Amino acid sequence: MGQGVEWGAHCCLLIAWLGEEGEAIPTAKLAEAFDLPPAYLNKCLQALSRAGILASTAGVKGGFRLGRPLEKITLLDVVVAIEGSEDAFRCSEIRQNGMGADRSAGEFLRPCGIATAMRRAELTWRRELAAQTLADMMLNVPRDVAMRAKRWYAAVGN
C-alpha cells in the first residue's frame, strides 16, 4: 500500500480541525503541515475528492474541505479512493504450470489453499477498515494535537 493512504487520512483529519466552518484548506498548507511534496499530495487529495470524501474549491480561496462528515468516512473509503478496489492478492494459478500438472484431472476446480487463505484475510482486513471511521480516529488523537494544528495554521497565515 502506498503512502497516499496515510497522507490522505491525516489530511482529512487536519482539514476537519482547520476547516471547522467549511473553509477550504489549500493543498500547499496541507503539504507544508506534513512536509510532503505538494504535487503528489494534490493527486491523493484529488482522488479523495473524486470519491466524495473531500470537496475541492478552485480559486484564490480554493483548497479542500470535507465532502461528508468524518462519521461517514471509513478507513476503507480512504484506501479504495487512493489505491483502488482491487484485492491486494491476485492468484495467478501458478500451480497449473509445471511439475506434470494435469488440468484434465479436475484437480484445479477449486481455488488452492493459498488463494483461499488470502481471500479470507482480505475480507477480514476490509471488514475491519470499513468498521473504523475517521471520527473514530479523531477520538484517539491527543487533545493538544488539534490545538497545535490550529495554532500552526493561524501562525502560517491562511
C-alpha positions as CSV (number, residue, x, y, z in Angstrom):
1,M,0.0,0.0,0.0
2,G,1.3,3.4,-0.9
3,Q,2.0,6.4,1.3
4,G,-1.0,8.1,-0.2
5,V,-3.4,6.3,2.1
6,E,-1.6,7.6,5.2
7,W,-1.3,11.1,3.7
8,G,-4.9,11.2,2.7
9,A,-6.2,10.0,6.1
10,H,-4.1,12.5,8.0
11,C,-5.1,15.3,5.7
12,C,-8.7,14.5,6.2
13,L,-8.3,14.9,10.0
14,L,-6.3,18.1,9.6
15,I,-9.0,19.5,7.3
16,A,-11.6,18.6,9.9
17,W,-9.7,20.6,12.5
18,L,-8.8,23.6,10.4
19,G,-11.9,23.9,8.2
20,E,-14.5,23.8,11.0
21,E,-16.5,26.5,9.3
22,G,-16.4,24.7,6.0
23,E,-13.3,26.6,5.0
24,A,-11.3,25.1,2.1
25,I,-7.7,24.3,3.1
26,P,-5.1,24.9,0.4
27,T,-3.0,21.9,-0.8
28,A,0.2,23.9,-0.2
29,K,-0.7,24.4,3.5
30,L,-1.6,20.7,3.9
31,A,1.7,19.7,2.3
32,E,3.6,22.2,4.5
33,A,1.9,20.8,7.6
34,F,3.3,17.3,7.0
35,D,6.4,18.3,4.9
36,L,5.1,16.5,1.9
37,P,5.6,17.1,-1.8
38,P,2.6,19.3,-2.9
39,A,2.2,17.9,-6.4
40,Y,1.9,14.3,-5.2
41,L,-0.2,15.2,-2.2
42,N,-2.6,17.0,-4.6
43,K,-3.0,13.8,-6.6
44,C,-4.1,12.0,-3.4
45,L,-6.4,14.8,-2.5
46,Q,-8.0,14.8,-5.9
47,A,-8.6,11.1,-5.6
48,L,-10.3,11.6,-2.3
49,S,-12.4,14.4,-4.0
50,R,-13.4,12.1,-6.8
51,A,-14.6,9.6,-4.2
52,G,-16.7,12.3,-2.4
53,I,-14.6,12.2,0.7
54,L,-13.3,15.7,0.1
55,A,-14.7,18.5,-1.9
56,S,-12.4,20.9,-3.9
57,T,-12.8,24.6,-4.5
58,A,-10.9,26.4,-7.2
59,G,-9.6,30.0,-7.0
60,V,-7.8,32.3,-4.6
61,K,-9.7,30.9,-1.6
62,G,-9.5,27.4,-3.0
63,G,-8.5,24.1,-1.5
64,F,-10.1,21.1,0.1
65,R,-12.8,20.7,2.7
66,L,-14.6,17.5,3.9
67,G,-17.1,16.2,1.4
68,R,-19.1,14.5,4.1
69,P,-18.8,14.2,7.9
70,L,-16.0,12.2,9.4
71,E,-18.6,9.8,10.8
72,K,-19.4,8.8,7.2
73,I,-15.8,8.3,6.1
74,T,-14.3,4.9,6.8
75,L,-10.7,3.9,6.5
76,L,-11.8,1.6,3.8
77,D,-13.2,4.5,1.9
78,V,-9.8,6.2,2.0
79,V,-7.9,3.1,0.9
80,V,-10.3,2.5,-2.0
81,A,-10.1,6.1,-3.1
82,I,-6.3,6.1,-3.1
83,E,-5.4,2.5,-4.0
84,G,-8.5,1.3,-5.9
85,S,-10.8,-1.5,-5.1
86,E,-8.8,-4.5,-6.4
87,D,-7.8,-7.2,-3.9
88,A,-4.2,-6.9,-2.6
89,F,-3.6,-10.6,-3.6
90,R,-4.4,-11.9,-7.0
91,C,-3.9,-15.6,-7.6
92,S,-2.4,-16.3,-11.0
93,E,-2.8,-20.1,-10.6
94,I,0.9,-21.0,-11.0
95,R,0.1,-24.4,-9.6
96,Q,-1.3,-25.3,-13.0
97,N,2.2,-24.9,-14.5
98,G,5.0,-27.4,-14.5
99,M,5.5,-30.5,-12.3
100,G,3.3,-32.6,-14.5
101,A,0.1,-30.7,-13.7
102,D,-2.8,-32.4,-15.2
103,R,-5.6,-29.9,-16.0
104,S,-7.9,-32.7,-17.3
105,A,-7.9,-34.5,-13.9
106,G,-10.1,-31.9,-12.2
107,E,-7.5,-31.0,-9.5
108,F,-7.9,-27.3,-10.3
109,L,-11.6,-27.0,-9.9
110,R,-11.4,-25.3,-6.5
111,P,-9.1,-22.4,-5.5
112,C,-5.9,-23.5,-3.8
113,G,-5.4,-23.2,-0.1
114,I,-3.2,-20.1,-0.5
115,A,-5.8,-18.2,-2.6
116,T,-8.5,-19.2,-0.1
117,A,-6.4,-18.1,2.9
118,M,-5.5,-14.8,1.2
119,R,-9.2,-14.1,0.4
120,R,-10.2,-14.7,4.0
121,A,-7.5,-12.4,5.2
122,E,-8.5,-9.7,2.6
123,L,-12.2,-9.9,3.7
124,T,-11.2,-9.6,7.3
125,W,-8.9,-6.6,6.6
126,R,-11.6,-4.8,4.6
127,R,-14.2,-5.5,7.3
128,E,-12.0,-4.0,9.9
129,L,-11.2,-0.9,7.8
130,A,-14.9,-0.5,7.0
131,A,-15.7,-0.6,10.7
132,Q,-13.4,2.3,11.5
133,T,-14.5,5.8,10.7
134,L,-12.3,8.9,10.6
135,A,-14.4,10.1,13.6
136,D,-13.2,7.1,15.5
137,M,-9.6,8.1,14.6
138,M,-10.2,11.6,16.0
139,L,-11.2,10.0,19.3
140,N,-7.7,8.5,19.6
141,V,-5.7,11.7,18.8
142,P,-4.4,13.5,21.9
143,R,-6.4,16.7,22.5
144,D,-3.5,19.0,22.2
145,V,-2.8,17.9,18.6
146,A,-5.9,19.7,17.3
147,M,-5.0,22.9,19.2
148,R,-1.4,22.7,18.0
149,A,-2.6,22.3,14.4
150,K,-5.0,25.4,14.8
151,R,-2.2,27.5,16.3
152,W,0.2,26.5,13.5
153,Y,-2.4,27.3,10.8
154,A,-3.1,30.7,12.3
155,A,0.7,31.4,12.5
156,V,1.5,30.5,8.9
157,G,-1.4,32.6,7.6
158,N,-4.4,31.1,6.0
